[in-house]
Amino acid sequence: MKKINLSILIVCSLMITALSSRAQNMDNPGDYMSAFSKISSEMNAKYMQYLSAAAHGRRARKVEKLRQEVLQNITDSRYKMTDLPQYKGDNSYRKANIDYVQLCYQVFNEDYQKIVNMEEVAEQSVDEMQAYMLMHQKVDEKLEEGSAGLEKVTQEFATKYNVTLTEEKSTLGEKMKVAGKLNTYINEIDMVFFKCNWEDGQMIKAMNDKKVSDIEQARSALAGYANEGMKALDTLKTFEGDPSLANGCRQALAFYKTEAETDMPKLTDFYVKQSDFEKMKKSFDQNSSHSQDDVNNYNKAIKDYNAGINAFNQTNNKLNNGRTQALKSWESTEKTFSDEHMPHYH
């Protein structure tokens, strides 16, 4: 399964810039605020470059290099803000910006490292994957809280010094908003798919081990996840009018549902019959004296068993082909959807 999409770690919720008409004058409160806004925009631009590269399938080594560049850029931004003076003895706005940039660094360096570590085990179970996604959520909440605090100080500073603020719909800001919404949307559908895909893997493992009770447990869970997932997809809105990702997931879930509810019981039934036949064969082989009825019954059992093997192989091949096609289709749909909607940024 594809890795969970990255969150917007550098939040661009403050799309406000101070109005300034002439060359920058640090005694002018509007120019003073714009100086910090310019540094933040540069920091966000570098992160958007990383986010775009990660989403569009660049090589891991290249993306990791970009991540290090983002960290360096955040550090540089903090130094630039530190070099800016207090405003006429008022350090509130300067400190709020520096604190927020420091928070971004902590999140992208420390918290993101935890996410990377969790990523290595996330696909080992549904619980691990849910914990992994919860970590993403907590990181988002931390940044949202930090961003809200910075916005509050910004509003207070502007009011205090009679600065008019305007909402700025910059190209970068709009791209970051789209990226944030897109990742949340993709991750939600990915989790629906992952539950079924993981349980299907558990069922295959149990099949290889010929553990009927484990097969049945996984089969039941798979059926539950498939039905639960379809209901969730039915209530999920499209992304900018595009239903293709949800439809692609629904198509994969339709395979898992049929597999769990219709096809897999045929295979588990064969395992039960196989066990019964092996017991009968062992008893027949151990008995040196057989009546004609014994021989006839044994021959019939062999015939039925061979027919069962053929039916098992047909059903199993059908499932293997269907599974391969479902996975291939899902991965293609997910990539196309991400490439279509994730903003490109260089």
C-alpha positions as CSV (number, residue, x, y, z in Angstrom):
1,M,0.0,0.0,0.0
2,K,1.1,3.5,-0.7
3,K,2.4,5.5,2.2
4,I,0.1,7.9,4.0
5,N,0.3,11.3,2.4
6,L,2.1,14.0,4.3
7,S,0.3,16.6,6.3
8,I,0.8,20.3,5.7
9,L,3.4,20.7,8.3
10,I,4.0,24.4,7.7
11,V,0.5,25.8,8.0
12,C,-0.4,28.7,5.7
13,S,-3.5,29.8,7.6
14,L,-2.2,33.4,8.0
15,M,-2.7,34.6,4.5
16,I,-2.6,38.2,5.7
17,T,-0.2,40.8,4.7
18,A,0.1,44.4,5.9
19,L,-0.7,47.1,3.3
20,S,2.5,49.0,2.5
21,S,2.9,51.6,-0.2
22,R,6.6,52.6,-0.3
23,A,10.0,51.2,0.3
24,Q,10.2,49.2,3.5
25,N,10.5,51.3,6.7
26,M,10.9,49.4,9.9
27,D,9.4,52.3,11.8
28,N,6.2,51.8,9.8
29,P,4.1,49.1,11.5
30,G,2.8,47.9,8.1
31,D,6.2,47.5,6.7
32,Y,7.4,45.8,9.9
33,M,4.7,43.2,9.7
34,S,5.3,42.7,5.9
35,A,8.9,41.9,6.7
36,F,7.9,38.9,8.8
37,S,5.2,37.9,6.2
38,K,7.8,37.8,3.5
39,I,10.1,35.4,5.5
40,S,7.1,33.1,6.2
41,S,6.2,33.0,2.5
42,E,9.7,31.9,1.6
43,M,9.6,29.2,4.2
44,N,6.2,28.0,3.0
45,A,7.4,28.0,-0.7
46,K,10.2,25.5,0.2
47,Y,7.9,23.2,2.0
48,M,5.4,23.3,-0.8
49,Q,8.2,22.2,-3.1
50,Y,8.9,19.3,-0.9
51,L,5.2,18.4,-0.6
52,S,4.7,18.5,-4.3
53,A,7.8,16.3,-5.0
54,A,6.7,13.7,-2.4
55,A,3.2,13.5,-3.8
56,H,4.3,13.2,-7.4
57,G,6.5,10.2,-6.9
58,R,10.0,11.5,-6.8
59,R,12.7,9.1,-5.6
60,A,13.0,8.7,-1.9
61,R,16.6,10.0,-1.8
62,K,15.7,13.1,-3.7
63,V,12.7,13.8,-1.4
64,E,14.8,13.2,1.7
65,K,17.3,15.8,0.3
66,L,14.4,18.2,-0.1
67,R,13.3,17.5,3.5
68,Q,16.7,18.5,4.8
69,E,16.5,21.6,2.6
70,V,13.2,22.4,4.3
71,L,14.7,22.1,7.7
72,Q,17.6,24.4,6.7
73,N,15.1,26.9,5.3
74,I,13.1,26.9,8.5
75,T,16.3,27.5,10.4
76,D,17.3,30.3,8.1
77,S,13.8,31.8,8.5
78,R,14.2,31.8,12.2
79,Y,17.6,33.5,12.0
80,K,16.2,36.2,9.7
81,M,13.3,36.8,12.1
82,T,15.7,37.0,15.0
83,D,17.7,39.6,13.2
84,L,14.7,41.8,12.9
85,P,14.3,44.3,15.8
86,Q,11.5,44.7,18.2
87,Y,9.0,47.3,17.2
88,K,9.6,50.4,19.3
89,G,10.2,48.2,22.4
90,D,7.2,45.9,21.7
91,N,8.5,42.3,21.1
92,S,5.1,40.6,21.0
93,Y,4.8,40.2,17.2
94,R,8.4,39.3,16.7
95,K,8.4,36.7,19.4
96,A,5.1,35.2,18.2
97,N,6.6,34.7,14.7
98,I,9.9,33.3,16.0
99,D,8.0,30.9,18.3
100,Y,5.8,29.7,15.4
101,V,8.8,29.1,13.2
102,Q,10.5,27.2,16.0
103,L,7.3,25.1,16.4
104,C,7.5,24.3,12.6
105,Y,11.1,23.1,13.0
106,Q,10.3,20.9,16.0
107,V,7.3,19.4,14.2
108,F,9.2,18.8,10.9
109,N,12.3,17.5,12.6
110,E,11.2,15.7,15.7
111,D,7.5,14.8,15.2
112,Y,8.0,14.0,11.6
113,Q,10.9,11.6,12.6
114,K,8.5,9.8,14.9
115,I,6.0,9.6,11.9
116,V,8.8,8.1,9.7
117,N,9.6,5.6,12.4
118,M,5.9,4.6,12.8
119,E,5.6,4.3,9.1
120,E,8.0,1.3,9.1
121,V,5.5,-0.7,11.2
122,A,2.2,1.0,10.2
123,E,1.3,-1.7,7.7
124,Q,1.7,-4.5,10.2
125,S,-1.8,-4.2,11.5
126,V,-4.9,-2.0,11.4
127,D,-4.2,-0.8,14.9
128,E,-0.7,0.3,13.9
129,M,-2.0,2.1,10.9
130,Q,-4.7,3.9,12.9
131,A,-2.0,4.9,15.5
132,Y,0.1,6.2,12.6
133,M,-2.8,8.3,11.2
134,L,-3.6,9.6,14.7
135,M,-0.1,10.8,15.0
136,H,-0.6,12.8,11.8
137,Q,-3.8,14.2,13.3
138,K,-2.0,15.3,16.5
139,V,0.7,17.0,14.5
140,D,-1.9,18.9,12.5
141,E,-3.7,19.9,15.7
142,K,-0.4,21.2,17.2
143,L,0.3,23.3,14.2
144,E,-3.3,24.6,13.9
145,E,-3.0,25.7,17.6
146,G,0.3,27.4,17.0
147,S,-1.0,29.1,13.8
148,A,-4.1,30.3,15.7
149,G,-1.9,31.8,18.4
150,L,0.2,33.6,15.8
151,E,-2.9,34.9,14.1
152,K,-4.3,36.2,17.4
153,V,-1.1,38.1,18.1
154,T,-1.1,39.4,14.5
155,Q,-4.6,40.8,14.9
156,E,-3.8,42.4,18.3
157,F,-0.6,44.0,17.0
158,A,-2.4,45.4,13.9
159,T,-5.2,46.8,16.0
160,K,-2.7,48.4,18.4
161,Y,-0.8,50.2,15.7
162,N,-3.7,50.9,13.4
163,V,-2.6,48.6,10.6
164,T,-5.2,47.5,8.1
165,L,-4.9,43.8,7.3
166,T,-6.2,42.2,4.1
167,E,-6.8,38.6,3.1
168,E,-4.2,37.7,0.5
169,K,-5.1,34.9,-1.9
170,S,-1.6,34.2,-3.1
171,T,-0.9,31.4,-5.6
172,L,1.3,29.6,-3.0
173,G,-1.3,30.0,-0.3
174,E,-4.0,28.6,-2.5
175,K,-1.8,25.6,-3.5
176,M,-1.0,24.9,0.2
177,K,-4.7,24.9,1.0
178,V,-5.5,22.5,-1.8
179,A,-2.6,20.2,-0.8
180,G,-3.8,20.1,2.8
181,K,-7.4,19.3,1.9
182,L,-6.2,16.7,-0.7
183,N,-4.0,14.8,1.7
184,T,-6.7,14.6,4.3
185,Y,-9.1,13.3,1.7
186,I,-6.7,10.7,0.3
187,N,-5.7,9.5,3.7
188,E,-9.3,9.0,4.7
189,I,-10.0,6.8,1.7
190,D,-6.6,5.1,2.0
191,M,-7.6,3.9,5.5
192,V,-10.8,2.4,4.1
193,F,-8.8,0.5,1.6
194,F,-6.0,-0.5,4.0
195,K,-8.3,-2.3,6.4
196,C,-9.6,-4.6,3.7
197,N,-6.2,-5.1,2.0
198,W,-4.5,-5.9,5.3
199,E,-7.3,-8.4,6.4
200,D,-7.1,-10.0,2.9
201,G,-3.4,-10.5,3.5
202,Q,-4.1,-12.2,6.9
203,M,-6.6,-14.5,5.2
204,I,-4.1,-15.5,2.5
205,K,-1.5,-16.3,5.2
206,A,-4.0,-18.4,7.1
207,M,-4.8,-20.2,3.8
208,N,-1.2,-21.0,3.2
209,D,-1.0,-22.4,6.8
210,K,-4.3,-24.2,6.2
211,K,-5.7,-22.9,9.5
212,V,-9.4,-22.9,8.9
213,S,-10.3,-21.1,12.1
214,D,-7.9,-18.3,11.3
215,I,-9.2,-18.1,7.7
216,E,-12.8,-17.8,9.0
217,Q,-11.8,-15.1,11.5
218,A,-10.0,-13.1,8.8
219,R,-12.8,-13.7,6.3
220,S,-15.4,-12.4,8.7
221,A,-13.4,-9.3,9.5
222,L,-12.8,-8.7,5.8
223,A,-16.5,-8.8,5.1
224,G,-17.2,-6.4,7.9
225,Y,-14.5,-3.9,6.7
226,A,-15.8,-4.1,3.1
227,N,-19.4,-3.4,4.1
228,E,-18.3,-0.7,6.6
229,G,-16.0,0.9,4.0
230,M,-18.7,1.0,1.3
231,K,-21.1,2.8,3.7
232,A,-18.3,5.3,4.6
233,L,-17.6,6.0,0.9
234,D,-21.3,6.5,0.3
235,T,-21.3,9.5,2.7
236,L,-18.0,10.9,1.5
237,K,-18.1,14.0,-0.7
238,T,-16.2,14.2,-3.9
239,F,-13.0,16.1,-4.1
240,E,-13.6,19.2,-6.2
241,G,-16.3,17.3,-8.0
242,D,-14.0,14.3,-8.8
243,P,-15.4,11.0,-7.5
244,S,-12.7,8.8,-9.1
245,L,-10.7,7.9,-6.0
246,A,-13.8,7.0,-4.0
247,N,-15.1,5.0,-7.0
248,G,-11.7,3.2,-7.3
249,C,-11.8,2.3,-3.7
250,R,-15.4,1.1,-3.9
251,Q,-14.4,-1.1,-6.9
252,A,-11.6,-2.7,-4.8
253,L,-14.0,-3.2,-1.9
254,A,-16.5,-4.9,-4.2
255,F,-13.9,-7.5,-4.9
256,Y,-13.1,-8.0,-1.2
257,K,-16.8,-8.2,-0.3
258,T,-17.4,-10.9,-3.0
259,E,-14.2,-12.7,-2.0
260,A,-15.2,-12.8,1.7
261,E,-18.9,-13.5,1.4
262,T,-19.1,-15.8,-1.7
263,D,-15.8,-17.3,-2.8
264,M,-13.8,-17.9,0.4
265,P,-16.5,-20.1,2.0
266,K,-16.0,-22.5,-1.0
267,L,-12.3,-22.7,-0.2
268,T,-12.7,-23.2,3.5
269,D,-15.3,-25.9,2.8
270,F,-12.8,-27.7,0.7
271,Y,-10.3,-27.7,3.5
272,V,-12.8,-29.3,5.8
273,K,-13.6,-31.9,3.1
274,Q,-9.9,-32.5,2.6
275,S,-9.4,-33.1,6.3
276,D,-12.3,-35.6,6.3
277,F,-10.9,-37.4,3.2
278,E,-7.4,-37.7,4.7
279,K,-8.9,-39.3,7.8
280,M,-10.9,-41.7,5.6
281,K,-7.9,-42.6,3.5
282,K,-5.8,-43.3,6.6
283,S,-8.4,-45.6,8.0
284,F,-8.8,-47.3,4.6
285,D,-5.1,-47.9,4.3
286,Q,-4.7,-49.2,7.8
287,N,-7.5,-51.8,7.2
288,S,-6.3,-54.8,5.2
289,S,-9.7,-56.3,4.7
290,H,-12.3,-54.3,2.6
291,S,-15.8,-55.1,1.5
292,Q,-17.0,-54.2,-1.9
293,D,-19.0,-51.4,-0.3
294,D,-15.9,-50.1,1.4
295,V,-14.0,-50.0,-2.0
296,N,-17.0,-48.4,-3.7
297,N,-17.3,-45.7,-1.0
298,Y,-13.5,-45.1,-1.1
299,N,-13.4,-44.7,-4.9
300,K,-16.4,-42.3,-4.8
301,A,-14.6,-40.3,-2.1
302,I,-11.5,-40.1,-4.3
303,K,-13.6,-38.9,-7.2
304,D,-15.3,-36.3,-5.1
305,Y,-12.0,-35.2,-3.6
306,N,-10.4,-34.8,-7.1
307,A,-13.5,-32.8,-8.2
308,G,-13.1,-30.6,-5.1
309,I,-9.4,-30.0,-5.9
310,N,-10.4,-28.8,-9.4
311,A,-13.1,-26.5,-8.1
312,F,-10.7,-25.2,-5.4
313,N,-8.1,-24.4,-8.0
314,Q,-10.6,-22.6,-10.2
315,T,-11.9,-20.5,-7.4
316,N,-8.4,-19.8,-6.1
317,N,-7.1,-18.8,-9.5
318,K,-10.1,-16.6,-10.0
319,L,-9.4,-14.8,-6.7
320,N,-5.7,-14.4,-7.4
321,N,-6.4,-12.8,-10.8
322,G,-9.2,-10.7,-9.3
323,R,-6.9,-9.5,-6.5
324,T,-4.1,-8.7,-8.8
325,Q,-6.4,-6.7,-11.0
326,A,-8.1,-4.9,-8.0
327,L,-4.7,-3.9,-6.6
328,K,-3.4,-2.7,-10.0
329,S,-6.5,-0.7,-10.7
330,W,-6.5,0.9,-7.2
331,E,-2.8,1.9,-7.4
332,S,-3.3,3.4,-10.8
333,T,-6.4,5.3,-9.8
334,E,-4.7,6.6,-6.7
335,K,-1.6,7.8,-8.6
336,T,-3.7,9.4,-11.3
337,F,-5.9,11.1,-8.8
338,S,-2.9,12.5,-6.8
339,D,-1.1,13.6,-10.0
340,E,-4.3,15.4,-11.1
341,H,-5.1,17.3,-8.0
342,M,-1.8,17.8,-6.1
343,P,-0.4,21.2,-7.1
344,H,3.0,21.1,-8.8
345,Y,5.5,23.5,-7.3
346,H,9.1,24.0,-8.3
